[in-house]
């Protein structure tokens, strides 16, 4: 069984985790480096899973009348840049950018949660 972390993390073996919490609910998005599998957890319960065979993928689920979306987008495959965005009712909650930096294993950068970054 997969260990679900409490904060964003990455490792070659365990994959890439993006975690967003608003103090009440927590959304955790996971992606495998090896097989393209993605899973999204809402309050540690599996809400969506899919295998990504493209450069972008969207997971949607609802909870108590609210529509949640988690988007994965590979922005530069050669450089290893990946973005993950969390939405609630089409409002951006959090955006993460992952990139591989030469000389380091992996770095997880947090982008500001601002819609103008994605026009």
C-alpha positions as CSV (number, residue, x, y, z in Angstrom):
1,X,0.0,0.0,0.0
2,X,1.2,3.5,-0.9
3,X,2.2,5.8,1.9
4,X,0.3,9.1,1.5
5,X,2.5,12.0,2.7
6,X,1.3,15.1,4.6
7,X,3.2,17.6,2.4
8,X,4.5,17.8,-1.1
9,X,7.4,15.5,-1.8
10,X,9.3,13.8,-4.6
11,X,11.5,10.7,-5.1
12,X,12.4,8.6,-8.1
13,X,11.0,5.5,-6.3
14,X,7.8,7.0,-4.8
15,X,6.9,9.5,-7.5
16,X,5.8,13.1,-7.2
17,X,3.2,14.3,-4.6
18,X,1.5,17.7,-4.7
19,X,-0.5,18.6,-1.5
20,X,-3.0,21.4,-1.0
21,X,-4.9,22.0,2.3
22,X,-7.3,24.8,3.1
23,X,-7.4,24.0,6.8
24,X,-10.6,21.9,6.4
25,X,-10.0,19.6,3.4
26,X,-6.8,18.3,1.9
27,X,-6.2,17.3,-1.8
28,X,-3.2,15.2,-2.6
29,X,-2.2,14.5,-6.2
30,X,0.3,11.8,-7.0
31,X,2.1,11.0,-10.3
32,X,4.5,8.1,-11.1
33,X,7.8,8.8,-12.8
34,X,7.8,5.4,-14.4
35,X,4.4,4.5,-15.8
36,X,2.3,7.7,-16.1
37,X,-0.2,6.6,-13.4
38,X,-1.9,9.5,-11.5
39,X,-4.0,9.4,-8.4
40,X,-5.9,12.2,-6.6
41,X,-6.9,11.8,-2.9
42,X,-9.5,14.0,-1.1
43,X,-9.0,13.8,2.7
44,X,-6.9,10.7,2.1
45,X,-9.6,8.8,0.2
46,X,-9.0,8.0,-3.5
47,X,-11.1,10.4,-5.6
48,X,-9.7,9.9,-9.1
49,X,-7.1,7.8,-10.9
50,X,-6.0,7.6,-14.4
51,X,-3.0,6.8,-16.6
52,X,-1.6,9.8,-18.4
53,X,-0.4,9.1,-21.9
54,X,-0.3,12.7,-23.0
55,X,1.3,15.9,-21.9
56,X,-1.7,17.0,-19.8
57,X,-4.4,15.4,-17.8
58,X,-7.4,16.5,-15.7
59,X,-9.0,14.8,-12.7
60,X,-12.5,15.9,-11.6
61,X,-14.6,15.0,-8.6
62,X,-17.3,16.6,-6.5
63,X,-17.7,16.9,-2.7
64,X,-20.7,18.5,-1.0
65,X,-21.9,20.3,-4.1
66,X,-18.4,21.6,-5.0
67,X,-16.6,20.6,-8.2
68,X,-12.8,20.0,-7.8
69,X,-10.3,19.7,-10.6
70,X,-6.6,18.8,-10.5
71,X,-4.7,19.4,-13.7
72,X,-1.3,17.9,-14.5
73,X,0.6,19.5,-17.4
74,X,4.1,18.7,-18.7
75,X,5.3,22.1,-19.9
76,X,8.8,20.9,-21.0
77,X,9.5,17.2,-21.2
78,X,13.2,17.7,-22.1
79,X,13.9,19.8,-19.0
80,X,11.5,17.9,-16.8
81,X,9.0,20.7,-16.1
82,X,5.6,19.8,-14.7
83,X,2.8,21.9,-13.4
84,X,0.0,20.8,-11.1
85,X,-3.0,23.0,-10.4
86,X,-5.8,22.6,-7.9
87,X,-9.3,24.2,-8.6
88,X,-12.5,24.4,-6.7
89,X,-15.6,25.5,-8.7
90,X,-13.2,26.8,-11.5
91,X,-11.3,29.0,-9.0
92,X,-7.6,28.3,-8.8
93,X,-6.6,27.3,-5.3
94,X,-2.9,26.4,-5.7
95,X,-0.4,25.9,-8.4
96,X,2.8,24.0,-8.2
97,X,5.7,23.8,-10.6
98,X,8.1,20.9,-10.5
99,X,11.4,21.0,-12.4
100,X,14.6,19.0,-12.5
101,X,17.6,21.2,-11.8
102,X,21.0,20.0,-13.1
103,X,23.3,19.1,-10.2
104,X,20.4,18.5,-7.8
105,X,18.1,15.5,-7.8
106,X,14.8,17.2,-7.7
107,X,13.3,20.6,-6.7
108,X,9.7,21.4,-6.0
109,X,8.9,25.1,-6.6
110,X,5.6,26.7,-5.4
111,X,4.1,29.1,-7.9
112,X,1.9,31.9,-6.5
113,X,-1.8,31.1,-6.7
114,X,-2.5,33.8,-9.3
115,X,-4.7,33.3,-12.3
116,X,-2.7,35.7,-14.4
117,X,0.1,33.2,-14.6
118,X,-1.9,30.9,-16.7
119,X,-3.5,33.1,-19.4
